[in-house]
């Protein structure tokens, strides 16, 4: 089947438009966190709560776009209509992101460590594997790093 759709899948568009070294850094940070929690399973519940509150790239972009749009509209009302260029530009970037998964703020936020919802979900699932939440899934074994890799592999399967 030849799928020549011009837009990348929603779940892959940000990672596909992020430099590979940044995607790899995100993955390594997740593996390091999982290795820590493999040695400290009593803290997994707290980490899961933190993940529930973590802002993903979409929420971060939405808040950023809304803030700059409101700023531009406020400046347009108080300082002149030329400031309307700001919310117009923000809307164009947001549309570009919706279609392609990229816009100028994305590389900045990704370098700052803002993750996609999929990346956050993978860590959540891997933590639950480490904790033994799933019947029929053998618990990871070996060193903390081995357990982290096994849990992440299960999350990606």
N, C-alpha and C positions, 0 to 999 in steps of 0.2 A: 504494500500500500504506500503510495507516494503522498505524503502530507506536506504540501507546499504552502501551508498557511503562513502569512507574512508576520504574524505576531507570535512570540514565544509563549509557552504555557505559563500561566500565572505563577505556579509554584517554582518555576525555574528561571524566570526572567531577570530577577535581580542578580542572582549568582552568575548567570550567563553573561551579564554585563559588568561584572566586577573582576578586577585583575586577579589572576589565579593565585598570586602570592598572598593576597588579602583573604581570599576564600580558604587557602591553606592555613593561614594564621588563625582564622576563626575556628577551623577544625582542630588545630593543635591546642587552642585554649579550651575547647570543649573536652578534648581528651584529657588534658591536665586536670580539669575540674572533676571529671569522672574518676580519674585515678585517686584524687583526694578523697572523694566520697566512697570509693571502694574500700579505703582504709578507715573511713569514718561514717559507716552506714547509719549511725544514730542521727546524723545531721541531714540525711536525705529529705526528710519531711520539710525541714526549714528551707532547703534549696528549692524544692518544688513550689513552695509558697512564693519565693522570690521570682521564680520563672513565671508564675501567674501574673506578676506585676511588671515584668520586663516589657518595655516598649519595643515592638518590632519596627522594621524599616518603614512599613506602610504608615503606622501610627505616627512615627516621628516625622515623616514627610508631610502628612496631613496637617499636623500641628504647626510645622514650619510654614507651610503654604498659607494656612489660615492666618497666622501671625503677620506674615509679610503682606498679605492681601489687605488685612485690616489696617496695617500701618500705612500702606499706599493710599487707601481710601481716606483715612484720616488726614493724611498730608494733602491729598487732592482737595478736600473740603476746606482746609485751613491755609494752604500755601499755594494752591493753583492746580489746574487740571493736568499739567505736565506730569504730576505724580501718579496719574492713572496708568502710566506705563508700567509701574511696579506690579499692581495686581494683574494687569494683562499679561505681563511676562511670567508671573507666577502661575497663572492659569494655563499658559502654553506649556510650561515645564511640567505641570501636573498631568496634562493630557499626554505629553510625550512619555512620561513615566507609566501612565496607565496602558499605553499602547506597546511600548518597547521595553519597559522595565529599567529605563535609564533616564536620568535628567541630571543637571549639574550638581545638585546637592548629594546625590547618591554616593559618589566616590568619597566625599568628605565624611558622610555618616558611616560608611563602611570602614574607612580608616580609623574612625573613632570607636569601632567595635559594635556598631548597631547591627543586629542580626535579623535575618528573615524569620517569619513565623515558622517556616519549615525547620530552620536550624534550631530554634528554641524548642520546637516539638520533638526533634530528634534527641536533644539532651534530656527532655522530660521522660521520654520513652526509655532511654538508656538508664536513667536513674531508677526507674521502676523495675527494669530488668535486674539491676544490681541489688535492689531491695527484695527481689523474689516475688513480685506481684503477679506474675503470669504463670498459670498452671501449664505444664507441658514444656515450658522453656527451661532448659537446664541452667542452673546458676553458673555464672562465670567462675573460672578458677585460675589459679596461678598468682602471679604478682599483681599488685594494684594496677600497673600499666597493662598487663595482660587482660585483667578483668575489664578495664575501661575499654580496650579495643574490642573485646568480645561483646560487651553491652552496646557499643556504638554500631558494630556490625549487625547486631540483632535489630537495632533501631532503624537501620538503613535497608533491611531486608523487606 
